[in-house]
């Protein structure tokens, strides 16, 4: 994550001054550049979007005959597009020989025609034939990208790669160029690696942010995807690797299915290598027939960095090891809905993996289902999962399975010498047989736990959103006559094109790259799409089509800058407010919302915002079925607000970061004159004191997916509107660097569910926290898998309502304490980890805490007054009493029976706090007190000396 980046400005400026390869914003096209011929491309194969190309390689002699080397043609056109300010180079179906290598300039897209491949069937569409670098894995990659570039809708094939003699090559695609300032938000979408030695890697020599991969298929031989060296969130989704793609490709030298090359991949290949990933999102991953499906490995470029983040809907078949945890982050790493079949080892936790591993909805069929090395200190949390077949051998760390099914042969779980366990509420196909050879106190309790079930979540895949008619209107052409010079007012010209498209029955109104001053307001009519030239998933970095807004300065209640009518859309455009100057901070001028939807079924995709006061308004009108995907950038006041009785919308892949404006003068972010020229602290301070990232009001069944923000006063706000609160479900919410990360004021009757959430609250003051619920809050939110870290004052403050947590990890519970619970609030904690805290609860908060099957220290809390305290253990592992084998739980009220204030309570605090039976009374009470006090003091002193936000 990007934190306190003002500290880096001096270093960045120094690098900028010495870098001779930094791009020059606004450079004019060369005299030799061919004039663009903007065309709305209608491809042979269906696409989810419209796209407009400046050039087609066929118009310049590249016929795709499979014989002629067209490297120079491709590179010249790509360079021309870079000088033009960004755009798309179209490569029609065919086989194109590329004997050299290609570099994608900033804001440029290389796009072909692509049909989603099917295992065992011939590859169709645009095929690039790669030859360079044979025998040298360190040679220049086949395709190298800099910033905001994209490779889309094509296949890469190595004709000289022979299945009986597999030879190393450099990566087919590398994000990042050595000695170039910037490696930000490159895209690879709908790409087939027929037989690449290494598929796609993130540069180890040039770190950066936001890699975006979606729809990557094929048979990469050694590595499919490797992520390392990134400092802001990436997205890796819809990956499918299998030997069957190459063998069924129908291309020359393709191997026979089942031949020796499959064994080579099984011995040597890895689907996903995840190193320093800055809590990236991975989702919908399938890896078949590899040595390792998903390898969590240490960073090569950042010593000590380990991957964390969100991993959702993964499938592994026929692999030696499905998931290999060589390392695991202390702040946690989440895997949810993972399916493992026909493998040798399902999940392996190595000796250097010492963090927290959260596994939810896992089903495993393997020879060894789960193994943990004796040297590991990892905490492995397993919930609502199923071990269908295979040994579960826990030699080290802490194993915490709960509410899961063990259909494997007895002994279903082996807890060996150096491991401890909290084994609760599980079900067994055969008679339960747990081999407990642990030297530590262990909790085993088969009584059902009654956990809420992991919510269902819709499959998030590319959705088709297009205008009513495939027709192109270029705003700079006659009769519209718009000027992309940054000075001419284009309000009338652009609106004229929009109205003309509407009167003709719909179409694409296209803005060639450049800056378009708009002194008034725009309305996009029904059936019309307003589209820019860089339709990639990126923050604003300079290239592309930029709408510059001037109207209604100082009038936040005025007309929004752009209104979207029912069934209209925006794609590939940057919004900038030139008169919003950093020198005026903290006296920011208020403006109306940049975008307002006025009806249902609007779509907003790949849109960048910068220096915007308030971003997207989906609450003034009922906007059912809205689709918002990859809106990025910076706002001052409100990012996005949803309400107005809206139903059934989807908001995905938001990526907001104060950095976009704070570092906007840097060349890699576009050299914007309204960004700070020096110290950017005022930008971060304003966001930390004023910004609300996302507000949900009167909205029903809202779906949130992989939305991220850094730097706000309020992260996500659930509030009442028209007497109603929001309902819905979220996967992958990330709120980083927020004062109050989740603020609860209201929900609808069904509540709101969160899956795989990561929350970082910074500031350390008494008003900073992960979750806050107001006295008016009477609903319930449920978090299934969540990581909390940073340095809040108090981690959780509840004045009302219920917050239920399963598989949560609090790496830092709070500088002053973990939770403050008052009024009618309840905090439920199941199968979670709460690191040592200065204090657990406020005085009188005990009756509102319900904790089960967790690692948590009671501290000075009075256990007899707890709402529930059952099967918990401390952060410190205690030796098993002499002669003891399995430790049974102390009796305590069930979740259904216990309500504040409880009528009965767990008896002995010393016993209960570790989930032990009365046999644990061999420990002298005074010794227990002294030991716990000494441990707490040591942890407190250590944390006060070394407290800092973890670096991922």
C-alpha positions, 0 to 999 in steps of 0.5 A: 500500500501507499502510505504517507507518500509525502515522505517519498516525494524528495526521492521521487523528484530526484529519480525524475530529474535523473531519468532520461527515459521519462515520458514527455506528456503532451508530446506532439505526433511525429511528421511521419506518423500516419493520421489516425483513422478512427473506426468502430471495430466489429470483430468476428468474435463477440466482445463485451464492449465496443472498441474504437481503433486508430489503426489496423495493422492490415492497412500497413501491410501486415497481413497475418500470413504466418510467414512475413516478419511484421515486428517493425510495422507493429512497433512503428504503429504502437509508437505513433499511438504513444505520440498521439496520446494513446489509443488502440492498434487493431490486429485482425485475425491471422498469424503474425510473425514477430521475430523481434520484441514489442514495447507497448507505450503509455496509454496504448492498447494492442488488441486483436480478435479472440475467441475464448479457448476451450481445452482440447480444441483449436485456437482461433483468432489473432495469433502472435508468433514469438521467436525472440530469446530462445534459450535465454530466460533473462532476455528481453520479454516478447512484449514489454509494457510501461504504464496504462498500456494493454494487450487484449484479445489475442494469443501468443504462440512459440512455434519453435518450442518443442514438447519433447525438448522444452526450452527456456524463453523470457516471459511472453509479457512483462509489466514494467520497463527497466530504467523507466519511471513508472509501471502503473496499471498495465492490463492483460485481458483475454490473452491465451499463452499457447505454450509460453515458457513463462506467461506474464510477470511483473518486473523485478527491476521496476516496481509499480502499482495496480497490475490488471489481469483478466481472462488469461488462458493456455499452457504456460510451461514454467510459470503462468503468472508471477507477481512481485514488487508491487506497492498498490493493489493488483487484480488477477482474475479468470485464469485457466492453465492446463496442458490441454490447451497446447495439445488441443491447439491445432497448431504445428508441433503441438504435443499429443494429449497425455504425452511426456510434456505433461509430466514436464509441467507436473514436475516443473510448472507453477500456475501462480507465483505470488510474492509481494502483492500488496494485498492483491485480489485473485479470483476465479483461478483454475490450474490443472496438472502443474507441480504447484497451483498457487505458490505463496513465496517470499519477495525477491525484491523486498526482503521480508515481504510476504503476500497477503490479500484476498483469494476467491473461487479457486479450482485446482486439479491434478497438481502435485501441490495445490496451494503451497504456503512457503510464507504467509503474512502476519496480517493475514491471507484469505482463501475462500471457496477453493476446490482441490481435486485429484492432487498429491498435496492439497495445502502445504504450510512450510517452515517459514510460514508464520502468519495467519492463514484463513481458509473458508469454504475449502473442499479437498480431495488429495492424498495429503489434504493439509500439512503444516511443517513442524517449524511453522508458527502459522495459525491455520483457520479452517471454517465451513470446509470439507476434507473429502480425502487425505491426511491432515497432518499438523506438525507445527503452528496452531490449527483451528478447524470449525464447523467443517466436515471430515470425510477422510479416513481416521485419524481424521486430524493428527496434531503432532508434537509442536502443534496445538489446536482449537478443534470445535463444532466439526462433523465426521463421516466415520467415528471421530478420531483425532490423534493428539500428540501435541505438547500444548494445551489443545481444545477439542469439542464436537458440539455444533457451533451454529455459525452463520453460513458463508453467503452466496455471491454471484459470479463476477465475470465480464458483462456485455454493455454496449449502446443501442446501435453500433455507429460511430460519432467522432466529436472532432469531425464535422459537423461537431467540430470539438477541439481537444486543445484544452482551451476551447469550450466544447460543451455545445460540440460534444452535446451536439454529437450526443444528441445526433447519436440519440436521434439516429437510434444510439451509438458511440460518441468518441473523444480522440485523445486530448483535453476537452474544456467543457464550461457547461454540462453534458447529458448522455441520452438513452442508448448512447455511449460516451467513450474515450481513447484509452479504455483500460483499467487504470488510474489517470496517468495522462494519456487518453481523453480528458473532460475538464469541468469548469461549471458550478464552482462553489455550488455543490447543489448545482447541476452535475457535470455529466448526467447519464440517462437510462440505458446510457454509458461512459467508458474510457474517459478521465474527468479533471477539474483544472481550477481545483488547485492544490495551492488552495488546500485546505480551502477546496472549492465545492462542486456538484457531483461529476456524474449522476445517473438519472435512470436504470441500467446505466454503465460506467466503466474504466473512468478516471477521476482527479481533483473531483469534489464528489464522484458518482451520484446513484442516489438522487434517482432510482438507478436499478441495475447500475453497473460500475466497474473500475472507476478510479482516482481521487475525490475530495468529498464523496467517492460514490453514493447509492440510494434512492430506493435502488435495487440490484446494482453492481459496483466493482473494482473501484480503485481510489487513492489520494496518490493520484492527485498528491503525486499528479505532477510526476510524469508517471501520473500525468504531470498535471499542473493542478497537483502539488508542486512539492509537499503533498501532505495537505492532500492526504490531510484533507482526505483523512479529515473530510472524505467518505469513500462510499455511502450506501443508503436506501439500496436493496441487494447491492453487490460490491466486488473488490473495491479499494480505497486509501486515505479517508475520514470514512471508508464505507458508510451504511446509513439510513435514507427514507427510513430504510438502510442498505442490504447486500453483499460484498466480496473483497472490500479493502479500506486502507488508511482510513480514520473510521474504516466502516461506519454503521448507522443503519442496514435493512432487515436482511443486514449486510454481509462481507466476505474477505474484507481487509481494513487498515485504520491509521492515525493512532488517535482515539477517534480512529477505528476499524468499525464504528456503530452509532447508537441508532444502528439496530441491524447486523453486519456479518464479516466472513474472513477479515483482516484488520491492521494498522494502528487505530485507537480502539479497534471496534466501537459499538454503540448499537447493533450487532457485528458478527466476525468469523475468521477475523485476524486482528494483527493490531487490536488497537493502540488503547484497546480492542473493543468498546461496547455500550448500549444494546450492542453485540460483538460476536467473534468466532474462529478468529485471532485477536493479537495481544491488546493493551486491554480487551474491553471497556469496563462493563462491556463484557456482557456484549462480547460473545467469543468462541473458538478463538485466540484471544487474551481476556486481560482484565476482563471479567469472564463471569460477565461475558455474553459467551466465552467458550473454547478460546485460547491465549496468544501464548501457548501453554504446555499440556498438563502432566498425563493430559492428552485431549483437553475438553472445553469448559462448559459455557452458554451457547450463542442462542442461550447467552444474551446480555446480561447472561444468567450463567457464565463460564467458571474459572477465568484462568481455565476458560481463557485457554479453553481448558478443562479442570485438569488444567488446575495443575497450574498454580493460580498465582503462577498463571497470573504472574505468567500472563502478566509477564507475557502481557507486559513483554508484548506491550513493551515490545509493541510500544517500541516497534509499533508501525503499520506493517508493510506488505 
